[in-house]
Structures are given as C-alpha cells and as structure tokens.
Amino acid sequence: MPIYEYRCDACGAFDQMRSVAARDLPADCPRCGMAASRIRNGLPILLRYADDQAVTDEGTYLASHRAECLCCR
C-alpha cells in the first residue's frame, strides 16, 4: 500500500499509508487529530513485505532490457 505525505497546519508534515482511492481525502493528523491535506510533491512510496509474492527477473522490463540491450552488456 502506498505511503503519502500530508501537511497539518498546526503540526507540520507527516506520512500515512493509505489506499490509492483515499489518497486525496484529508487525513487526520496523528498528533492533534486535525484534518490535513495531501502534499503533492512526488510519487508515493511503495513498501514490499517479506511475505509478498516473490518477483522473478523473467518478464520484467529491466531484466529483458539488460539481457538484450547493447548498452547494458
């Protein structure tokens, strides 16, 4: 699940893990509980957990790019 950055007018910036559907909704500040708006300054952070399905190199863009591209040899 992505982590988005929000800014509380009273307490400052904080991060919160939220679904993509809820990313633009105001988030409650963990310090004061006030509604905070999302800061749109970049891409969300995606976390991987050890129990996630393993990703193999087969079929991924970078793996095929490295194997077939002259610039990556």
N, C-alpha and C positions, 0 to 999 in steps of 0.2 A: 504494500500500500504506500502511496507517495506521501512525502512529508512536505508541507507548505509552510511558508513564513507569513506571520501576521504581525500587525503593529497595534498595540494598545496605546491610546493617547496618554494614559496615566503612567504605565509601567514600561513601555518600550516594546521591542521586538521579541517574539517567541516563535518556536516551531511547533507544528501539530500534525500528527498523522491523520489523514482524512481520505475518504473516497474521492475519486475524481468528480463525481456528481455533486459532492458537498463542498468542493474546494473554494467556490466563490461566495458561499454563505458566511456571514460573520461568525467568528469563533470566540468562545468565552476565554478571556484571559485567565491563565492558571493562577495568577497572583491576586487579582482583585475581582475577577468574575465579570468585568465589563465586556461588552461586545467589541471585537477588534476586527478590522478589515484586513484583507489579504494584501500582502506586498507582492507586486508583480514585477520581479526583477530577474527572473531566470527560470530555469527548469526545476521541476520538483526533484527531490532526492528519492531514489528507489532503493529499498533495502531487500537483501536476499537473506534468507534464513537457512541454516544447515539442513532443515527438513524439506526445503523446496525441491522440486524435481530437478535432477541433475541436468545441466546443459552440456551437450556434446559439441565438439567442433564441427561435426558434419552438418552441413546445411546452413551454417551461419555465414553471414556476409563476409566477415573478416577472415574466416578460415578459408573460404574459397578464393578470396582476394589474394591472400598470402600465397596460396598454392599455385595459382595460375598467373600471377602478375609479375612482370619483369622487375618492377620497382621494389618488390618485396622479397626477392631472392637474395 
